[in-house]
Amino acid sequence: MRTLLALARLIDALTERTGRLVIWLVLAATLISAGNALARYAFGESSNAWLEIQWYLFGAMFLLAAGYTLKHNGHVRIDIFYNRFGPRGRAWIDLAGGLLFLLPMAGLLTWLSWPMFHEAWITHEMSPDAGGLLRWPVKLLLPTGFALLALQGVAEIIKRIGVLTGHLVLPREAPEEEV
């Protein structure tokens, strides 16, 4: 179990680093959006590339931060029964949810989105809009984001098994708030 918990800590560290990097995409998207609006309204200039990079960054924020959100318990959960259980009951629910829903969904979406990225990569797919960008980078976000979510799902499953076997005590499951 120690080895699995060490693996979960490594995955948590990767997820944390990824999430902290993705936070900077919010600033980049905001600056690009403001710059694009300023150029359009002040100078009458606009660029499809600038609009598309905003969309790419928006997609990157959500896809690449999904594992970070899961790690920090910020995902949507229907708490009809969950809060009535103690740590072991919550661990069972999280374990079942991870094994029955999260991992199959994230794995399937990773697998299904890979050919779409691969096709865009091979064909050098471009946006049909004038001045548009390559499409493969944004299509790579799909399998990457879902793979990172699945990886964090594995870490969460390991931690719940640790709780159930008495090797780990998790703090109260409450969403963490960013300052």
N, C-alpha and C positions, 0 to 999 in steps of 0.2 A: 504493500500500500504506500510505503514511503516513496517508491519510485514513481508511482502514479501521481501522488501529491506534488512531487517535484516537477513532473511534467505539467501539471495544472498550473503551478507557479510560473513556469516558463511561458506557457500560453497566456496567462494573465499579464505577464510583463510585455509580451509582444502586443497584446490587445491594448494595453495602457499606452505604449509608445505610439501605436497607430492612431489611437484616439486623440492623443495630444498633438500629433502632426495634423490630423484632420481639422482640429480646431482652427488652425491657421488658414484653412481653406475658406472659412467664414469671412475672415478679414479680406482675403484676396478677392472673393466674390463680391463683397461689399464695395471695395475700391474699384473694381472693374465696372460694376453696375453704376456707380456714381460717375466714374469717368466717361462711360458710354452715354449716360443721360446728359452730362455736361456738354460733351461733344455734339450730341444731336440737337439739343435745344439752344446752346450758345453759338455753335458754329455751323449748324445745319449739316453736320457730317455724321455718318453712321456706318457701321461695319457688321456684316453678318458674322464674321469671325468672333467679334467681341460678344455678340449675343450668344453664339454657340458656346463659347468658353464659359459664360455664366451658367448655362444649362449643364455643361459638363461638370463644373465645380459643384453645382447643386446636387447632381446625381452622386458625385463622389462623396459629398458630405454624408448623405444618408446611407449609401451602400457600405462605405468603408468604416462608418461609425456604428454599424448595427451590433457588432460584437462588443464594442465599448459600452454601448447602451445596455446590453445583456449583462455584462460584467458588473455594471453599477446599478443593476436592478431597476432600470428606467423603462423597461418594456411594458407594454400593456398587459395587464392581468385582471381577470375577473375574480374579484375577491369575495365571492359569495361564501365560500367555505374555507378558503385558504387561511384567512386570519383567525379562524376559530381553532386551528390546529397548532400544536406545539412545534418545536424545531424538527422532530422526527417526522411528523405528519406532513409538514411543508416540504421536507426533503423527499418524501415519497412522491408527493405531487410533482415537484420539480423534476425528479428522476423520470417519472412516467412521461411527463410532458416533453422532456428532452429526448427520450428514446423513441417515443411514439409520434411526435409531431415535429419538433425542431430539427433533429438530425435528418430524418427522411426528407423534409421540405428543403432544407438548406443543401443537402447533398443532391437532390433531384434538380434544383434550380442551378446549382453549379454545373452539373453534368449537361443540362439542356442549354445553358447559355454559352458553353465553351464552343460548340460548332458555329454559333453566330459570330463570336469574336474571331474565330479562326478564318472563317470565310471573308470577313472584313479585312483581316490582316493579309491574306493571300491576294485578294483582289485590289488592295489599296483603296478600299471604299472611301469615297469622299462625300461630303454633304452635297446635295443637289443645288443648294443655294449659292449664288455668286459670292466668291470670297469665303466659302465655307471651309470647314476644317476636315481633317481625316476623321473617320468614324471609328477606327479600331481602338483608339485609346479609351473612348467612352464605353465601347462594347466590352473591353477588358475589365472594366469596373464591375460588371455583373458577376462573372465567375469569381473574381477576386473577393468582392464583398461577401458573397454567399459562402465562399470557402473560409473566410475569416470568421464569419458568424458560426459556421459549423465547428470550426476549431475551438472557438470560445464555448460553444455548446458542449464539446467534449470535456473541457476544463470544468464546466459547471456540473456535468454528470459525475466526474471524478470527485469533486468536492461533496456532492450529495451522498455518494457512496461512502466517502470519508465520514460524514455525519452519521450515517446509518450504522457504520461499523465501529463508531466511537473513536475514530482517529482524528476527527476534526470537529471544532465547534465554530459555527458561523455566527457573526453578529446578527442582531435582529434585522430581518429583511425589510428594509425601508429604502425607498429611492434616495440616492445621494443627490444633493443639490449643489450645483456649481456656484461658486462665488463670482 
